[in-house]
């Protein structure tokens, strides 16, 4: 469960980074 939460946060950060780059 904890690992899943960390992975979800990582994906969120990556998505935000991609949007910011655009």
PDB file of N, CA, C, O and CB in Angstrom:
ATOM      1  N   UNK A   1       0.853  -1.208   0.000  1.00  0.00           N
ATOM      2  CA  UNK A   1       0.000   0.000   0.000  1.00  0.00           C
ATOM      3  C   UNK A   1       0.882   1.249   0.000  1.00  0.00           C
ATOM      4  O   UNK A   1       0.654   2.177  -0.775  1.00  0.00           O
ATOM      5  CB  UNK A   1      -0.962   0.011   1.241  1.00  0.00           C
ATOM      6  N   UNK A   2       1.873   1.264   0.858  1.00  0.00           N
ATOM      7  CA  UNK A   2       2.733   2.455   0.929  1.00  0.00           C
ATOM      8  C   UNK A   2       3.465   2.630  -0.412  1.00  0.00           C
ATOM      9  O   UNK A   2       3.579   3.745  -0.921  1.00  0.00           O
ATOM     10  CB  UNK A   2       3.764   2.335   2.114  1.00  0.00           C
ATOM     11  N   UNK A   3       3.955   1.524  -0.974  1.00  0.00           N
ATOM     12  CA  UNK A   3       4.665   1.622  -2.259  1.00  0.00           C
ATOM     13  C   UNK A   3       3.739   2.196  -3.330  1.00  0.00           C
ATOM     14  O   UNK A   3       4.156   3.013  -4.151  1.00  0.00           O
ATOM     15  CB  UNK A   3       5.200   0.231  -2.701  1.00  0.00           C
ATOM     16  N   UNK A   4       2.489   1.764  -3.314  1.00  0.00           N
ATOM     17  CA  UNK A   4       1.537   2.235  -4.328  1.00  0.00           C
ATOM     18  C   UNK A   4       1.380   3.744  -4.199  1.00  0.00           C
ATOM     19  O   UNK A   4       1.321   4.457  -5.201  1.00  0.00           O
ATOM     20  CB  UNK A   4       0.152   1.522  -4.180  1.00  0.00           C
ATOM     21  N   UNK A   5       1.314   4.224  -2.968  1.00  0.00           N
ATOM     22  CA  UNK A   5       1.118   5.669  -2.749  1.00  0.00           C
ATOM     23  C   UNK A   5       2.355   6.412  -3.284  1.00  0.00           C
ATOM     24  O   UNK A   5       2.209   7.449  -3.931  1.00  0.00           O
ATOM     25  CB  UNK A   5       0.883   5.991  -1.208  1.00  0.00           C
ATOM     26  N   UNK A   6       3.535   5.913  -3.033  1.00  0.00           N
ATOM     27  CA  UNK A   6       4.759   6.587  -3.508  1.00  0.00           C
ATOM     28  C   UNK A   6       4.755   6.627  -5.041  1.00  0.00           C
ATOM     29  O   UNK A   6       5.104   7.639  -5.648  1.00  0.00           O
ATOM     30  CB  UNK A   6       6.049   5.854  -2.979  1.00  0.00           C
ATOM     31  N   UNK A   7       4.355   5.515  -5.650  1.00  0.00           N
ATOM     32  CA  UNK A   7       4.337   5.462  -7.129  1.00  0.00           C
ATOM     33  C   UNK A   7       3.335   6.475  -7.675  1.00  0.00           C
ATOM     34  O   UNK A   7       3.590   7.144  -8.677  1.00  0.00           O
ATOM     35  CB  UNK A   7       3.978   4.026  -7.632  1.00  0.00           C
ATOM     36  N   UNK A   8       2.185   6.577  -6.995  1.00  0.00           N
ATOM     37  CA  UNK A   8       1.168   7.529  -7.471  1.00  0.00           C
ATOM     38  C   UNK A   8       1.720   8.946  -7.371  1.00  0.00           C
ATOM     39  O   UNK A   8       1.522   9.751  -8.280  1.00  0.00           O
ATOM     40  CB  UNK A   8      -0.157   7.399  -6.649  1.00  0.00           C
ATOM     41  N   UNK A   9       2.409   9.258  -6.280  1.00  0.00           N
ATOM     42  CA  UNK A   9       2.969  10.605  -6.111  1.00  0.00           C
ATOM     43  C   UNK A   9       4.013  10.869  -7.198  1.00  0.00           C
ATOM     44  O   UNK A   9       4.057  11.960  -7.766  1.00  0.00           O
ATOM     45  CB  UNK A   9       3.603  10.770  -4.694  1.00  0.00           C
ATOM     46  N   UNK A  10       4.838   9.885  -7.481  1.00  0.00           N
ATOM     47  CA  UNK A  10       5.864  10.039  -8.518  1.00  0.00           C
ATOM     48  C   UNK A  10       5.223  10.330  -9.867  1.00  0.00           C
ATOM     49  O   UNK A  10       5.686  11.200 -10.604  1.00  0.00           O
ATOM     50  CB  UNK A  10       6.740   8.775  -8.609  1.00  0.00           C
ATOM     51  N   UNK A  11       4.179   9.619 -10.184  1.00  0.00           N
ATOM     52  CA  UNK A  11       3.491   9.837 -11.471  1.00  0.00           C
ATOM     53  C   UNK A  11       2.923  11.250 -11.510  1.00  0.00           C
ATOM     54  O   UNK A  11       2.981  11.927 -12.536  1.00  0.00           O
ATOM     55  CB  UNK A  11       2.354   8.786 -11.686  1.00  0.00           C
ATOM     56  N   UNK A  12       2.372  11.685 -10.379  1.00  0.00           N
ATOM     57  CA  UNK A  12       1.777  13.038 -10.329  1.00  0.00           C
ATOM     58  C   UNK A  12       2.868  14.070 -10.599  1.00  0.00           C
ATOM     59  O   UNK A  12       2.666  15.010 -11.367  1.00  0.00           O
ATOM     60  CB  UNK A  12       1.092  13.310  -8.937  1.00  0.00           C
ATOM     61  N   UNK A  13       4.021  13.891  -9.966  1.00  0.00           N
ATOM     62  CA  UNK A  13       5.129  14.848 -10.148  1.00  0.00           C
ATOM     63  C   UNK A  13       5.579  14.852 -11.609  1.00  0.00           C
ATOM     64  O   UNK A  13       5.818  15.912 -12.187  1.00  0.00           O
ATOM     65  CB  UNK A  13       6.329  14.494  -9.212  1.00  0.00           C
ATOM     66  N   UNK A  14       5.692  13.680 -12.191  1.00  0.00           N
ATOM     67  CA  UNK A  14       6.136  13.588 -13.599  1.00  0.00           C
ATOM     68  C   UNK A  14       5.122  14.291 -14.504  1.00  0.00           C
ATOM     69  O   UNK A  14       5.504  15.016 -15.423  1.00  0.00           O
ATOM     70  CB  UNK A  14       6.311  12.089 -14.037  1.00  0.00           C
ATOM     71  N   UNK A  15       3.850  14.080 -14.247  1.00  0.00           N
ATOM     72  CA  UNK A  15       2.804  14.713 -15.077  1.00  0.00           C
ATOM     73  C   UNK A  15       2.904  16.225 -14.957  1.00  0.00           C
ATOM     74  O   UNK A  15       2.817  16.947 -15.950  1.00  0.00           O
ATOM     75  CB  UNK A  15       1.380  14.229 -14.655  1.00  0.00           C
ATOM     76  N   UNK A  16       3.088  16.696 -13.727  1.00  0.00           N
ATOM     77  CA  UNK A  16       3.181  18.150 -13.515  1.00  0.00           C
ATOM     78  C   UNK A  16       4.413  18.688 -14.241  1.00  0.00           C
ATOM     79  O   UNK A  16       4.362  19.755 -14.853  1.00  0.00           O
ATOM     80  CB  UNK A  16       3.248  18.494 -11.988  1.00  0.00           C
ATOM     81  N   UNK A  17       5.510  17.954 -14.170  1.00  0.00           N
ATOM     82  CA  UNK A  17       6.742  18.383 -14.840  1.00  0.00           C
ATOM     83  C   UNK A  17       6.514  18.483 -16.342  1.00  0.00           C
ATOM     84  O   UNK A  17       6.939  19.449 -16.976  1.00  0.00           O
ATOM     85  CB  UNK A  17       7.904  17.405 -14.536  1.00  0.00           C
ATOM     86  N   UNK A  18       5.852  17.498 -16.905  1.00  0.00           N
ATOM     87  CA  UNK A  18       5.605  17.500 -18.366  1.00  0.00           C
ATOM     88  C   UNK A  18       4.740  18.702 -18.734  1.00  0.00           C
ATOM     89  O   UNK A  18       5.004  19.376 -19.729  1.00  0.00           O
ATOM     90  CB  UNK A  18       4.910  16.168 -18.824  1.00  0.00           C
ATOM     91  N   UNK A  19       3.718  18.968 -17.942  1.00  0.00           N
ATOM     92  CA  UNK A  19       2.825  20.102 -18.255  1.00  0.00           C
ATOM     93  C   UNK A  19       3.625  21.407 -18.141  1.00  0.00           C
ATOM     94  O   UNK A  19       3.467  22.322 -18.950  1.00  0.00           O
ATOM     95  CB  UNK A  19       1.573  20.127 -17.288  1.00  0.00           C
ATOM     96  N   UNK A  20       4.477  21.469 -17.128  1.00  0.00           N
ATOM     97  CA  UNK A  20       5.259  22.708 -16.921  1.00  0.00           C
ATOM     98  C   UNK A  20       6.197  22.929 -18.113  1.00  0.00           C
ATOM     99  O   UNK A  20       6.372  24.058 -18.572  1.00  0.00           O
ATOM    100  CB  UNK A  20       6.083  22.636 -15.583  1.00  0.00           C
ATOM    101  N   UNK A  21       6.784  21.863 -18.597  1.00  0.00           N
ATOM    102  CA  UNK A  21       7.725  21.988 -19.734  1.00  0.00           C
ATOM    103  C   UNK A  21       6.981  22.516 -20.958  1.00  0.00           C
ATOM    104  O   UNK A  21       7.505  23.333 -21.714  1.00  0.00           O
ATOM    105  CB  UNK A  21       8.401  20.610 -20.062  1.00  0.00           C
ATOM    106  N   UNK A  22       5.749  22.034 -21.139  1.00  0.00           N
ATOM    107  CA  UNK A  22       4.977  22.483 -22.310  1.00  0.00           C
ATOM    108  C   UNK A  22       4.640  23.950 -22.120  1.00  0.00           C
ATOM    109  O   UNK A  22       3.993  24.551 -22.978  1.00  0.00           O
ATOM    110  CB  UNK A  22       3.670  21.628 -22.506  1.00  0.00           C
TER     111      UNK A  22
END
